[in-house]
Amino acid sequence: MSSETGPHETVSDENLPAEQGAEPGTAAEKANGNPFADPGLPPHDDRIQDIDERAAKRSERTVALLFVVSMLATIGFIASYVIIPVEQYVYLFPLGHISALNFALGMTLGVALFCIGAGAVHWSRTLMSGHEMVQDRYPIGAEEDTKSAALAAFGDGARDSQLGRRKLIRNTMFGALALVPLSGVVLLRDLGPLPEEKLRHTMWERGLRLINENTMEPLRPEDIVVGSLSFAMPEGLEPEGHDFHTEIAKAALMLVRLEPEDIKDPQELDWSYEGIVAYSKICTHVGCPVSLYEQQTHHVLCPCHQSTFDLADGARVIFGPAGHPLPQLRIGVDDEGYLMALGDFAEPVGPSFWERG
Amino acid sequence: MKKLSARRRHPLAAIVVLIFALAATGGLYAAFAPAGEAQAGETAAAQSLAIEEGKKLYAVGCSSCHGTGGQGTSDGPSLVGVGAAAVDFQVGTGRMPMQAPGAQAPEKPRMYSQAEIDQMAAYIASLGPGPAIPTEEQYGTEDLSGEEIAEGGVLFRTNCAQCHNFTGEGGALTRGKYAPDLTDVDAKYIYEALQTGPQNMPSFPDTVMPEKEKRQIIAYLHQVNSSDAKTPGGFKLGGYGPVAEGLFAWVIGLPILVGVTVWVAARNAKARKS
């Protein structure tokens, strides 16, 4: 691309065409003092390639060179695909430990495409016709004859159909046309099953043990120490099961242990077990998983919109857009000393909308 | 003899004499000390010596905030029962002693040698039972298979990713607190952090996250976020995913394309500059 500027300085004056006069009329109108007159096109200037055949040849060679480089890069692409093993990694500053194959394929394909584009641009700028052309706009409106013919045809049709006279036909037709789209509206029902009671209840019920999501073992109260964070799911939920994701999306639970005297909310204390409190992990704003737990402040932060809940005070919202506290699960201990739920959440988990009613 | 007495007023004479005296005392002690008894009480003696030394270091460096007996003050929490692992993590990563009060103690170059840290850890451990400094077998990851490391990824996403990002790049918390970047953090320190829950991080004791799962998480982190982690495409842009990539494409990539286009169109191909 550098051949465009390079030769400019070396062009001697005698190679240039004679100074071209301004467009006829432009000067005259300017003289008339009309500032809005069409200035016309600027005078045409030739390019070095239009005058100097050697420069044109140089440009031709540049374009051809770019195309040849593109060919070589394509061959390089195919060769890298064949030669470089997928698992080969190389260290390249500043990219890091990258896949050699990815890098080679990307580089060669990039060069191949770039050189075709660069060649085409250089070709059009230096060798294709450099003369300015004017293309006038077409008028938007139709011809007068066409317009009147179309209006006459429409009038004939309206008369022939007797639409204005036979009002019964006209009105029933409008009625039929108005009703037809309703079939499409009814079909929207097929977009999915009705929510029914699913959004109001989770899998938790009285007697279900709390299963540690890490070990898949039931949790005991002594497993959970002050300052720790653990996640639990209901007993009987299989990670490989068909409805695992539907159920865990509602039943996900986080467990923390507080000093009982730190718990400010009496109901929270009542629903806890020896300071262990179980809260829904689903944010009441739009349902993101909230579990950014700060163990010194007992605050839980939602990563989506920064709603902050105070787990020591009934998961009260202390910041952010969430509408109500996180639902708490009432827990106790069964005969064998494992933590279990004492019922479902008292309110629907998740976004505030479902609190209605 | 005359030579010797001539040099006794040399400026270095006192030091030479001192060295000789020290060497003689040490040598005599080694020769005559009751060897059997020393062997028997060696561990206990070393331990109480470490606690003694640690107490001195603690009194100088830590007691102004954590209290003279580790009981805590309004400026710093109680250290009774935090265990040696917490000391090794906090002091070993330079977080303690804290440079200035603030939302969170940042990582910085450590102020104490490992020997001094071990002494302080021994002293704190003597205040109340707590997790010990983990051994190489507890946090080493050489024996883990690829499948186990992938499971470590699942564990990381369940337990850690909410604060530390999916590949441990860290993230913001409330009021100036943050979850730090985990790039190239020593396996030992990750293990200790999981076990002790430093600052506002919750702990993940062995009862809820067994030792092997901690190792799996450490191995996963090493694989996805360390200076020899593989990034097949290069330029992972902080590993934040499509948001960072989209921002890069719109804010850097597109202006470059527009700029090149403007440059190509603006350059005059005429032979004579107007």
Contacts between the chains, C-beta under 8 A, distances in Angstrom:
chain1	res1	chain2	res2	distance
A	4	B	267	6.5
A	4	B	269	5.8
A	5	B	267	7.5
A	8	B	271	6.7
A	8	B	273	7.2
A	11	B	271	5.6
A	11	B	272	7.6
A	15	B	271	7.7
A	16	B	271	6.6
A	16	B	272	5.8
A	42	B	274	7.8
A	45	B	270	4.3
A	45	B	271	6.8
A	45	B	272	5.7
A	45	B	274	7.1
A	46	B	270	7.4
A	46	B	271	5.7
A	47	B	269	5.0
A	47	B	270	5.8
A	47	B	271	5.4
A	48	B	271	4.2
A	50	B	271	7.5
A	51	B	271	6.1
A	89	B	230	5.4
A	92	B	234	7.0
A	94	B	235	7.8
A	95	B	231	7.6
A	95	B	234	3.1
A	95	B	235	6.0
A	96	B	229	7.8
A	96	B	231	5.0
A	96	B	234	5.7
A	96	B	235	7.7
A	96	B	236	7.3
A	97	B	228	6.2
A	97	B	229	6.7
A	97	B	230	4.9
A	97	B	231	6.2
A	98	B	230	7.8
A	98	B	231	6.0
A	98	B	232	6.4
A	98	B	233	6.7
A	98	B	234	4.0
A	99	B	230	7.4
A	99	B	232	4.1
A	99	B	233	7.4
A	102	B	232	5.3
A	102	B	233	5.8
A	102	B	234	7.9
A	103	B	234	7.0
A	121	B	264	6.0
A	125	B	264	7.9
A	125	B	269	4.9
A	126	B	269	6.3
A	130	B	269	7.0
A	212	B	208	5.8
A	213	B	158	5.7
A	214	B	155	6.1
A	214	B	158	6.9
A	214	B	159	6.9
A	214	B	208	6.3
A	214	B	209	5.2
A	214	B	210	7.6
A	214	B	213	5.7
A	215	B	208	7.5
A	215	B	209	7.8
A	215	B	210	6.3
A	215	B	213	7.5
A	219	B	208	7.4
A	220	B	207	7.9
A	222	B	207	7.3
A	223	B	205	7.7
A	223	B	207	3.7
A	223	B	208	5.7
A	224	B	207	7.4
A	224	B	208	6.7
A	225	B	203	6.8
A	225	B	205	5.5
A	225	B	207	7.5
A	227	B	197	5.0
A	227	B	202	6.0
A	227	B	203	5.1
A	228	B	197	6.7
A	228	B	202	5.5
A	228	B	203	4.6
A	228	B	204	6.3
A	228	B	205	5.6
A	228	B	208	6.3
A	229	B	159	7.6
A	229	B	202	3.5
A	229	B	203	7.7
A	229	B	204	7.1
A	230	B	204	7.6
A	230	B	208	4.1
A	230	B	209	7.9
A	231	B	158	6.1
A	231	B	159	7.0
A	256	B	202	7.1
A	289	B	162	6.7
A	291	B	162	4.7
A	292	B	162	5.1
A	292	B	163	5.0
A	292	B	173	6.1
A	292	B	179	7.8
A	293	B	202	5.1
A	294	B	173	6.2
A	294	B	174	6.9
A	294	B	177	6.6
A	294	B	200	4.0
A	295	B	197	5.8
A	295	B	200	5.8
A	295	B	201	6.8
A	295	B	202	4.4
A	295	B	203	7.3
A	296	B	199	6.9
A	296	B	200	5.0
A	297	B	174	7.7
A	297	B	200	6.7
A	299	B	174	6.1
A	301	B	173	6.0
A	301	B	174	5.5
A	303	B	162	6.2
A	303	B	171	7.4
A	306	B	174	7.6
A	308	B	174	5.8
A	319	B	174	7.3
